[in-house]
């Protein structure tokens, strides 16, 4: 996703000296494609009022022709506008939303709604509900259905495409909060120096947003926010694809673990440490994998265990589950991790793990146990 944005910007810069782009215009910070038109926003260089840093330009429909350059005056489709809130505004990102475009600035958020009267153009209006901007270009991400941003105010904001009361495109804005997680992240973000930049990446297939500044990593979905142990900077969707080792190495410079050809791609899942809130030794007697897998999938379970938190984990052998997802690993330990794998990732989904366990270490039990039998 980052590569595509960079490519678009490089394309703009490549024609700076051409007739389609005025030599007095600085390269834009961000671009997007919307229904046959290219929209460019911002500039890294501040100029006299109105500054090019808050300039919005859009082309003719079906061509790369800007107003004042090679745009067709008879068609009257190309145009330009400006950020409306502050003169020192820097427009940092533009993303399509439905049939609109949303422009994210350093102090405000603008909606570009297509209009047909008096001429075909865009109406550019501030989104009053979003009283914030974004700290850097990558702090907004999403699809044509919805966007998520880390606001300059430290909150997460969600904006969805909807249908207006009288028809036509509209939007719904929601302040999700979570400033206790992102306020410091925004404070430490230095866009000018390129340090601690915040990125928002959207995984449409799983409907998940990944947020990171390189040090802290979060995932947001409809169920809420959760912190991750590693950053997700990008992903490749291999569904309905067959990728050879050579193609993978050529395209991303390395071979992802577990992926060669599509039919050989593996599914693997591992829980975090499980101590069940008890300090003693626990025995896992059974594991039931609840989920959905391909009919031909071979599903196996393995348990990692250790009896001291200073030790490395030991591993049991992999055990194949029954058609109902049931297996009996029979392993005891202080800390435990349950691992699930299948020989194909196709249609693989783990919804729950049902663990049958018992406490075999009685040293940490306080109070009376089996009192009736003891007193008889």
N, C-alpha and C positions, 0 to 999 in steps of 0.2 A: 504494500500500500504506500509506504514511504517512497519506494522507487518510482511508482507511477506519478506521484506528485512531483518528484524531482524531475522526471522526464518532461512533464508538462511545462515546468518552469524553464528548463533548458531550451525547450522548443521556442518559448516566447523570447528568450534572450538571443536566440540564434537569428531572429529576424528584427532585432532592434534597429539595425541600420537600413532595413528594407523599407519599401514604400508603405507597407501595411502598418508599420509602427513608427510613430513620431520619434525622432532622435532626441527630443527634449523630454520624452517620457522615460521615467526610470522603470526597471524591471519590476513586475508585481511580486508580492510575497506569495500569493496563492491563486489558483485558477480552478475552475470546474466547468464541466460540460452539462448543459441543461436543454433538452429538447431542440437540439440543432444549433445552439448558441454557446459561445465561449464567454465566460464571465471572469474577469480579472479584478483583484482587489489589492489595495495597499501598495506600499513601497517602503523599503528599508531606509530610504533617505527622506528626511523631513525638508519640505520646501516652504516658501512663503505662502500665506493664506490665499486660496484654499490649498492646503498641503497635499501633495500627491500620496502621502502616507494614508490618507483617508479617501482616496479616489476609487470609484467603482466604474468599470467600463464593460460593455457587452457588445458583441458583434451582430452583424446581420444574421438572419436565420439561414443556415446552410453554408456559411462562408466565414473566412477569417478576416473580416473587414470591419474596421472600427470607424466611428464617427470622426470626422475631421481628416480622415485619411482616404481609404478606398471604399468606404461604405457607400451604398447606393442611396442617394438623397431621396429618390422617388419612392423607394420602399419604406424609408423612415423606420427601420427596425433597430439599428444600432443606437447606442446612447451612452450616457455617463451620468453619474451622480456622486454624492459625497456622503461620508459619515456625518450625521446630523447633530451629535451631542456636544463634542468638544473639538476645538481646532487642533489640539495636540493628539487627537485620536490616531491610532495606527490600526488599520484593518489587517487582521492576521490570518483569517481563514474564511473560505466560502464553500458550502456544501449543499447539494440539492436535497430538497425535502418535498416529496410529492411533485407537484408542478411548480413549486416555488424554489427559491434559493435563500439560504440563511447565511448572513454575513456576520462573522464574529470579530469584534474589535477589542481593543485593549480596555475600553470603558463601556461598551454597549453591544447590543445584539440587534441586527436589522433584518427585517423580512423583505425580500424582493418578490412581490406578487405580480404576475403578468396581467396587463390591462389591455383592452382593445379600443378604448375611447379616451380622449379624442383621436389617439393614434396607437398603434401596436407598440408597447413599451413595457417597462417595469415600474410599478409603484414601490418606492423604497420608504419604509416606515420603521421606526424603532419598536421593538417588542417591549412594551411598558412593564410587563410582568417580570422580565429578566433585567433587573437593575444592576447588572454586572457585566464585565467583559471576561476575556480569558488571558492568562498570564503569558502564553506562548502559542505558536501556530499549531502544535501537535495536541493541545489540550482540548480539542473538540474532534469527535469522530462519530461515525454511524453509517446509516444507509438512507435510502429515500423514504423509509418509513419512520425512522426516529434517529435522534442525535443525543449523545451524552456529552456534557462538558464539565470540566473542573473549572468553576468560576473564580474570578479574581477575588471574590469574597470568601473563598475557602469552601463553598458548598458544591455538591454535585447537583447539576440541573439536567432534566430530561425534557426534550421537546419532541412531540409526536405530530405527524401529519393527520389531519382530520378533514371532514367536510363541514363547511360553514353553515350557519343557521338558514341562510338563503341560498344555499348551494355554493359551489366553487371551493377552492382550496383554502384551508385554514390550518390552525395549529393549536396544540394544547401544551401548556407549559407547567412543569411541576418542579418545585424546589425539594430535592430529596434530602437535603441536609448533609450529615456526616462531616461537618466542619471540624469535629474533634480529630478526624483522621487527615484532612487535607489542608487545613489552615497553615500548618507549618510547612507542608510541601509547597504550597503556593508562595509562602514567604521566602523560601530558599531558592525558588526558581529565578534564574537570571537569564532572560532571553537574549539580552545584548551580548553577554559573555558566552552564551551557549552552554551554560552549566546548569545541572539539576533540572533539565527540561522535563516537563510532564507530558506523557503521551497517553492518548485514549485510542484503543484499537477495538474494533467490533467484529465479533465472530457471528455472522448471520445464521449459520447452520445451527448453532447451539444457543443463539440469542443471548450471548454473553459479551460484556464489555471488559477489557483488560486495561488497567490503569497503573502506570509505573513512572517513577522518576529515576530509575536505575538503582535505587536503594530500598524503596518500599514498593510493594506490588499488591494490587487488589483486583478482585473480580466482582463486577456488579451484574446481577440478573434480576428477574422478577421477584425472586425469593429474598433478595437483599444483598448486602455487601459482605464479602469475606476477604481476609488477607491471604495472600499466596506466599509460598516460600521462594519461588523463583519468578523472574520476569518473563512474560510472553511478549516478545517484540514483533512477532509475525508468525503466520502459519500458512500451510499449504493444504488445501482441501483435495484429498486423493479420491474422493467418491467419483465413481464412473470414469476413473482414469487408470492408465497403466503406465508406470514410470520405470524406466530401466535404471540400473546403477549409473551408467554413463550419463544419462540425462540429468539425474539428480546431482551428480558431482559437478556437471557443467553449469547447472542453473544456480545452485546455492553453495557450491564449493565444498560440500561435505556430504557424507552419507548419513541420513537420520537413522537412529537406532531402531531396528525392527522393520524398516521399510526397504523393499527392493521392488519386485513386481507386485502389482495390486493383489493378485491371488495369494501371495506369500506374506502379505502384511499382517503383523501380529497385533493383538490387543492385550494390554497389560495394565493392571490396576493394583495399587498398594495403599493400605491405610496408613495413617499416622500411628504413633505409639499408642497402644491400648494398655492401660493399667487398671481400668474399672474402678478407679478411685480408691484402690486398696494397695497397701504396701507389701502384702504377702504374695506367695507363689500361687498363681492361678493355673488351672488346667482347661484348655479348650478341647472339648470332646467332639463337637460337631460344628460344621459351617454349612449354611444353606445360602447359595447365591440366588438372589431374586432379581430377575431381569429378563432381557430378551436377547437371543443370539440366533445366528443363522442355523438352519436345520442340520447342516453338515459340520458345525463348529465342535471342536474338541475343547472342553472347558476343564481347567485344572486349578487346584488350590494348593498353596504352600504357606506355611506359617514360619515367620522369623521370631526367635526368642532369645532372651538373655536373662540371667539371674542377678546381674549387677549393672547398674547404670554406667559403670566405668568400663564394661566389657563391650566388645563388638557383638553384633547379632549373629547367632547361628541360624541355620536354615534346615527345615525338614525337606524331605523329597516331595516332588509334585504328586498330588493325588487327583485322579480323575473323578469328577462329580457324577452323580447318577442323572438320569434324564430329568429328574425333579430338581436338580441343582444341589444335591445333598452329598456330603462326604464326611469322613471321620478322621481328622488328622491326629488327635490324641497327643498333645504336646503341652508341657507345663513351663512356666517362666514368670519372671517378675514383670518384664515388659514384653509385649507381643505385637506383632504386625501381621496382618492377613493380606496375602497376595493372590490375585486372580489373574489368569491368563487364558486366552483362546487363540486358536491357530489362524483366525481371521478377524479383522476388525469390522467386517461388513455386518451391519444390523446389530452390532454389539452395544448393549446398554445394561449397566448395573444400577438397579434402583435401590437395592438394600442388601445387607448381609445379616442373616440371622445366626447368632453365635450361641451355641450351647456350652456353658462353662460351669465350673464349680471351684470353690475355694478349698484348696488342699492344705494350705498353710494356716494353722489355727493360732499361731503366735500373736497375731495382731487383733484377735477378737476380744472385745471387752464385754463384761457382763455375764449373765447366766446363760448357759446353753444346755438343752436337754435336761432342764431342772427337774421335771417330773420323774424321769428315770433315775436320776442321781439320788433322789430322796426316797425312793422306794426300797 
